Amino acid sequence: MTETEPIDVPHIHTTIPVGEGPSAVALTPDGSRAYVANYGRWATDAPGDTVSVIDTATAEVIDTVVVGVGPSGLAILPDGSRVYVVNYGSGKEPGNTVSVIDTASNKVTATIEVGNSPDGVAVTPDGSRVYVSELGSEANLGNTVSVIDTATDSITETVTVGRGPGAVAIDDDGGHAYVVNYGEESETDGTVSVIDIAKNTVTASVTVGKAPGAVAITPDGAYAYVADHGLFSDPGDTVSVIDTRTRSVVSVIEVGVGPGGVAIAPDGSRAYILNMGGNSAPGRTMSVIDTATRSVITTVPVQRTPAGMAVSPEGRWAYIANYGANTVSVVDLDEL
């Protein structure tokens, strides 16, 4: 059962119905379009295979693009010309592909074969390369990141990282990629692999909380915020803050249950954390962190199981993919 009605709170400007199980959202550089990956339902083995395209001026879905099985993440080139969608797959059917969408036509122009169950994706600031993590399955966790050359849409290198790599973030100068590694369920902690992009080698592994689910880098590149999601059966409630110079955790911040999405304000002043919850209770909140004090300044209600988000270029609007509600909430961050 899903919650489709908007929550009556001032900060939610509007709520947009999208496809089944939206898991991630990305904005074009000019903020005019939002692309939403509709993952579908793992528990019922009903994978999605679409990306919803939202016109942010009208807050309406203007197109739906058919991609691979179980799209779980997406990233847009800096010039806004293409969207790279990772297709994770389902319990019965692996995805193992990246779909490339031409934003002018909203058509898939290429399908790239990658490793088992790709989960995270990020683009370098110059748009030349795309980094795709290959999570693998519970029975056979992956430990690789594929590097795609956007000029040819082909894999040029594969980087070995930690076990169960998920979300990927790249700093604004394009020097390093940060990859969260879920690890085995039996492990107490997760890790973040730091990749030197010039060499495509791992230069550090940073221990964070259990089963980290998301990562975002501050605009100045000084800190990485990692959501320590934990297991759905035993969710976490912290965010680890990594000093990117020392490659060490300098703060652990308590947030809501099952933090699974992270975004940083364009000016770097705030970090926004989506609390997805766990098996016993789906999350419905977003924690707002003051990055100067590294403390939570407010926690606000959102819709059921918020999974991914993007912040508009000027920093006023957040677009939140609500996995449990089949919607995208448009939140006025100035109201928080």
C-alpha positions in Angstrom: 0.0 0.0 0.0 1.4 3.4 -0.9 0.7 6.9 0.4 -0.2 9.1 -2.6 -1.7 12.2 -0.9 0.6 15.1 -0.1 1.4 15.8 3.6 -0.2 19.0 4.7 2.9 20.9 5.8 4.2 24.3 4.5 7.5 23.2 3.2 6.1 20.6 0.7 5.3 22.8 -2.3 3.8 20.1 -4.5 3.7 16.4 -5.0 4.1 14.8 -8.4 3.0 11.2 -9.2 5.7 9.2 -11.0 6.3 5.5 -11.7 6.5 2.6 -9.4 9.1 2.7 -6.6 11.1 5.9 -7.5 14.6 5.5 -6.0 16.7 8.4 -7.4 16.3 11.8 -9.0 18.8 14.1 -10.9 18.4 17.6 -12.2 19.7 19.0 -15.4 22.3 21.7 -14.8 19.9 24.5 -15.6 17.3 23.0 -13.2 14.6 22.8 -15.9 14.1 19.1 -15.9 14.2 16.4 -13.2 14.8 12.8 -14.2 13.5 10.1 -11.9 14.5 6.5 -11.8 11.5 4.2 -11.1 13.1 1.2 -9.6 9.9 -0.8 -9.0 9.3 -3.3 -6.1 12.0 -5.8 -5.0 9.8 -7.5 -2.4 7.1 -8.4 -4.9 9.5 -9.0 -7.7 7.9 -6.3 -9.8 10.8 -4.3 -11.2 10.3 -1.0 -12.8 11.8 -0.1 -16.2 11.2 3.6 -16.7 12.5 7.1 -16.0 10.0 9.9 -15.5 10.9 13.3 -16.9 9.5 16.3 -14.9 9.2 19.8 -16.2 10.2 21.7 -13.0 8.4 24.9 -14.2 5.0 23.2 -14.3 5.8 20.3 -11.8 4.4 17.8 -14.3 5.7 14.6 -15.9 6.2 15.4 -19.6 7.7 12.1 -20.7 8.4 8.6 -19.6 11.4 6.8 -21.0 11.7 3.0 -21.0 15.1 1.8 -19.8 16.5 -1.5 -18.4 15.3 -3.6 -15.5 15.2 -2.0 -12.1 16.8 1.4 -12.7 18.3 2.4 -9.3 20.4 5.6 -10.0 21.1 8.2 -12.6 23.5 11.0 -13.4 23.5 13.8 -16.0 26.4 15.2 -18.0 27.5 18.7 -17.1 26.2 20.0 -20.4 22.8 18.4 -19.8 22.9 16.4 -23.0 22.7 12.9 -21.7 21.5 10.9 -18.7 23.3 7.7 -17.6 20.9 5.3 -15.9 22.1 2.3 -14.0 19.8 -0.7 -14.2 20.2 -2.8 -11.1 17.7 -5.6 -12.0 15.4 -7.6 -9.9 15.3 -10.7 -7.7 14.8 -12.8 -10.8 16.2 -10.8 -13.6 19.6 -9.0 -13.5 20.0 -5.6 -14.9 23.7 -5.4 -15.6 23.4 -2.4 -18.0 23.6 1.3 -18.2 21.0 3.1 -20.4 22.0 6.4 -22.0 19.2 8.9 -22.6 19.5 11.8 -25.1 17.8 14.7 -23.3 16.9 16.4 -26.5 14.7 13.5 -27.6 14.3 11.6 -24.3 15.2 8.4 -26.2 17.7 5.8 -25.2 20.6 6.1 -27.6 22.9 3.5 -26.1 22.9 0.5 -23.7 26.2 -0.4 -22.1 26.9 -3.8 -20.6 28.5 -3.5 -17.1 29.0 -5.8 -14.1 26.5 -7.6 -11.9 23.8 -5.4 -10.4 25.1 -1.8 -11.0 23.9 0.4 -8.2 25.6 3.8 -8.1 26.7 6.3 -10.8 28.5 9.6 -11.0 29.9 11.8 -13.7 33.2 13.7 -13.7 32.9 17.5 -13.7 34.4 17.6 -17.3 31.8 15.1 -18.4 34.4 12.7 -19.9 33.9 9.7 -17.7 31.1 8.0 -15.8 31.8 5.8 -12.7 29.4 2.9 -12.1 29.5 0.7 -9.0 28.7 -3.0 -9.3 27.0 -4.1 -6.1 26.5 -7.8 -7.0 24.0 -10.0 -5.2 23.6 -11.1 -1.5 25.1 -14.5 -2.5 27.9 -12.9 -4.5 28.8 -9.4 -3.6 30.7 -7.4 -6.2 33.8 -5.3 -5.6 34.3 -3.3 -8.8 33.6 0.1 -10.4 33.4 0.4 -14.1 34.7 3.5 -15.8 32.9 4.6 -18.9 34.3 6.9 -21.6 31.4 9.2 -22.6 33.0 9.9 -26.0 32.5 6.2 -27.0 30.1 5.0 -24.3 32.3 2.1 -23.6 34.1 0.8 -20.5 37.8 1.7 -20.5 38.8 0.5 -17.0 37.6 -1.4 -14.0 38.6 -0.4 -10.4 38.6 -2.9 -7.5 37.0 -1.4 -4.4 35.4 -2.8 -1.2 32.7 -5.4 -1.0 29.2 -4.4 -2.1 29.9 -1.0 -3.7 26.9 1.3 -3.8 26.6 5.1 -4.1 29.3 7.1 -5.8 30.2 10.8 -5.5 32.9 12.8 -7.3 34.4 16.0 -5.9 34.0 19.2 -7.8 37.6 19.4 -9.0 37.3 15.9 -10.5 40.2 14.5 -8.5 38.6 11.7 -6.5 35.6 9.5 -6.5 34.1 8.3 -3.2 32.4 4.9 -3.3 30.4 3.5 -0.3 30.8 -0.2 0.3 27.9 -2.0 2.1 30.0 -5.0 3.0 28.7 -8.3 4.3 25.6 -8.3 6.5 27.7 -9.8 9.3 30.2 -7.0 9.3 29.9 -4.3 11.9 31.1 -1.4 9.8 31.1 -0.3 6.2 33.8 1.5 4.2 34.3 4.2 1.7 36.8 3.6 -1.1 38.6 6.7 -2.4 39.6 6.5 -6.0 42.3 8.7 -7.5 40.6 9.6 -10.9 43.9 10.4 -12.7 45.2 6.9 -12.0 42.0 5.0 -11.4 43.4 3.4 -8.3 42.1 3.2 -4.7 44.3 5.5 -2.5 42.3 5.1 0.8 39.6 3.0 2.5 37.7 4.8 5.3 35.7 2.9 7.9 32.2 4.3 8.5 28.9 3.0 9.9 27.2 -0.2 9.0 26.0 -0.7 5.4 26.4 2.9 4.2 23.8 3.9 1.6 24.7 7.3 0.2 27.5 9.9 0.0 27.8 13.5 -1.0 30.8 15.9 -1.1 30.7 19.5 0.0 31.3 22.0 -2.8 34.7 22.9 -1.5 35.7 19.3 -1.5 36.7 19.3 2.2 34.2 16.9 3.6 32.2 13.8 2.5 28.9 13.1 4.2 28.0 9.4 4.4 24.6 8.1 5.3 25.1 5.0 7.6 21.9 3.3 6.6 22.4 -0.1 8.2 20.3 -3.1 7.3 16.6 -2.8 6.7 16.2 -5.4 9.5 18.5 -3.3 11.8 18.7 0.2 10.4 21.3 2.8 11.5 20.7 6.4 12.6 24.0 8.2 11.9 25.9 10.2 9.3 29.7 9.9 9.2 31.6 13.0 8.1 34.9 12.3 6.4 37.7 14.9 6.2 38.9 14.4 2.6 42.4 15.7 3.4 43.1 13.3 6.3 40.8 10.5 4.9 39.3 10.0 8.4 35.9 10.4 10.1 35.9 13.6 12.1 32.2 13.6 13.2 29.3 11.1 13.6 25.9 12.8 13.6 22.7 11.3 14.9 19.8 11.6 12.5 16.6 9.7 11.8 16.2 6.0 11.3 17.7 4.4 8.2 19.4 7.3 6.6 19.5 6.5 2.9 19.9 9.7 0.9 22.2 12.7 1.1 22.4 16.0 -0.7 24.5 19.2 0.0 23.3 22.7 -0.5 25.0 24.5 -3.4 26.6 26.9 -1.0 27.7 24.1 1.3 25.9 25.4 4.3 23.6 22.5 4.8 23.4 18.8 4.4 20.0 17.1 3.8 19.5 13.6 5.0 16.6 11.4 3.9 15.6 8.9 6.7 14.2 5.8 4.9 13.4 3.8 8.0 13.5 0.0 8.2 11.4 -3.1 7.8 9.4 -2.4 11.0 8.6 1.2 10.2 9.1 3.1 7.0 10.8 6.5 7.3 9.0 9.8 6.6 11.5 12.4 7.6 14.4 14.6 6.4 17.1 15.8 8.8 18.8 19.1 8.1 22.4 19.5 9.2 24.3 22.8 9.7 27.7 21.9 8.2 29.4 24.6 10.2 28.5 23.0 13.5 27.8 19.5 12.2 24.6 19.3 14.1 21.0 18.7 13.2 19.0 21.9 13.2 15.6 20.5 12.2 13.9 17.3 11.2 10.8 17.7 8.9 8.2 15.3 7.7 8.2 14.1 4.1 6.5 11.2 2.3 6.8 7.5 2.8 10.3 6.0 2.4 12.2 8.9 0.9 15.1 7.3 -1.1 16.9 9.9 -3.2 17.0 13.7 -3.8 18.4 16.5 -5.8 18.7 20.2 -4.9 18.0 22.9 -7.5 21.0 25.0 -8.7 20.1 28.1 -6.7 19.5 26.0 -3.6 15.8 26.7 -2.9 14.1 23.5 -4.1 14.6 19.9 -3.2 13.2 17.1 -5.4 12.7 14.0 -3.3 11.9 10.5 -4.7 9.5 8.8 -2.3 9.9 5.1 -2.9 7.0 4.1 -0.8 4.6 6.7 -2.2 5.4 6.6 -5.9 5.8 10.3 -5.9 8.3 13.1 -6.1 7.9 15.8 -3.4 9.0 19.4 -4.2 10.2 20.9 -0.9 10.8 24.6 -0.4 14.1 24.6 1.5 13.6 28.3 2.4 10.7 27.2 4.6 12.9 25.0 6.8 
